Amino acid sequence: MSERERWIVYPLLFFALGAAVRDKLFQRVQAKEIHCESLKVIDPRDSNRVLAQLGSKSDPQILSGQPLAFLQVGEVLCDGMSIVDRDSNRVLAQLGTRSNPQILSGQPLAFLHVSEILCDGVSIVDGENSSNVMIRMSTAPVPSPNPDLPVNRVGTIVLRGDDAEQGQVSELRADQFISGRVVTNQVFVVDPVNRYPRLIAMTQPVHGVDADGSVSVLNYEGVLYLNNRAITSRPISPTNSQPVQPGESSRPE
């Protein structure tokens, strides 16, 4: 081999050896494009444990027989994510963040744009305090007098106050709306200016004296309070009953 040939062959040989061992020395791969059928991320302490996988799989529901790409991972950190139609590339669902000028802190809000959500419950929290649940939409069991019958569940919407310690403010249940009627314990018609109750439709207990002399609830009757005045269907005996005014306890003293 002539000296001129050595100056050509030896540099190419060392360049090829260096390129071959570069990835093993630096434990890193740099490439503009990677073409492969599957890409896996394994646990450095256990090579048999796959932490994330990117690949393709067949879906029998697709008539064309085209494989679908899938990503299996425990956690995804990103600014946004979109689900598109495989045929038209139309965005079907989108998850991301956006700014809201009504929030004084200037923090962006996460948003989910989707046509349908299937879940057991949805909670709407305070924008300034994520631990304070303002609205809770879920299901609740319907009480049944027969324990042998299967338990039915209805949809509920629970509204809470500004402070979580105030407890439940009101609850709407699907079993309160029966054949176009609203089943509830009280109905308030308030002043539109100061929200003072002007008309109240409610039930109140009728107390009486038992044979042993103890005071107990004999029955419940409907009553209307118009401008803080009770309107009942029959007079209430002051000796055998104790009507309860709005805001007072229904238990006898």
Buried (B, 14 or more C-beta within 10 A) or exposed (E): EEEEEEEEEEEEEEEEEEEEEEEEEEEEEEEEEEEEEEEEEEEEEEEEEEBBBBBEEEEEEEEEEEEEEEEEEEEEEEEEEEEEEBEEEEEEBBBBEEEEEEEEEEEEEEEEEEEEEEEEEEEEEBBEEEEBBBEBBBBBEEEEEEEEEEEEEEEBBBEBEEEEEEEEEEEBBBBBEEEEEEEEEEEBEEEEEEEEBBEBBBBBBBBBEEEEEEBEBBEEBEBBBEEEEBEBEEEBEEEEBBBBEBEEEEEEE
